[in-house]
Amino acid sequence: MLADIELGQFDPTLERYKPARHLAVVNTPASVITLADVWSQYLAFKTPTVSPSTLASTFGNVTRKLKTRFFWDFGVSSISSYK
């Protein structure tokens, strides 16, 4: 709009500056991630930094408890991915 003013081509009706109506907004569905996916990624991340006994005992116990909960396979699509 500023360039049009400087060039003497300003449209006082503002019709020229309205967004195009023939363009459609396309929403792509977010990928669904489950608790099982998140936990698997976390274990893969932590495995090199913890001892095998911690991995087997602490993380093994948490894994077993998580699997007994109803939300183990419940998917969500609002988690951001940090890579």
N, C-alpha and C positions, 0 to 999 in steps of 0.2 A: 504494500500500500504506500509506503514511504517512497519507494522508487517511482511509482506512478505519479505521486505528487510532484516530485522533482522533475519528472519528464513532462509534466503538464497533461497527464492522461488519467487523472483521478476520476473515478466513477462515483458521483455524489449519491447515487441510488444504492450504492454498496452491493449491488447485484453481482458484480464481478468478483467480489471477495467472499461470497458465501461458499460453504463447502459443497462439493459435487454431490448431488442426491442419488446418482446412479451407483455410487460405490457402496458396497455392503461391508459391514464388520463381520469378520469370521472369527468365531471363538473355537479354538481347538480344545478338545477335551484334555484335561490334565491326566497324566499317568497316575494310576492308582498304586499305592505302596502299602504293604501290610506290615504289621508288627514283626512278623517272621522275616520279612525282607530287611527291615531296619536292624533287627537284632543280628542277622547274618552279616550284614555289612559292618556293624560295630565289632563283632567278634573277629572278622578278618582284619580290621584296623588295629585291634588291641593285641591280637595273637603274638606279633613279634616283640611286644614290650612287656609281656607278663610271663611268669614262670609257668611251666607245664602243670605244676600242682595247682596253681591259682586258676588256671584255665579249666582244669578238670573239676576242681571242687567248687569254687565260687561261681564261675560262669556256668558250670554244669548245673548247679542248683538253681540258678536264676532261669536258665533255659527250661528246666523241668517245670518250674512254677509258672513261667509264662505260657507254656504249652497247655497247662490245665485251665487257663482262663479263657473265657468265651471270645475275647477280642484278638486272639492269636492270628486268625485269618481275616480279621476285619480290615478292610481297606480304607485308606483316606487319600485325598488328593490335594491337601493343602500344606504339605510339608515341603519346605524349600530344600533344594539340593546344594550342598556345599562340597565343591571339589577343587 
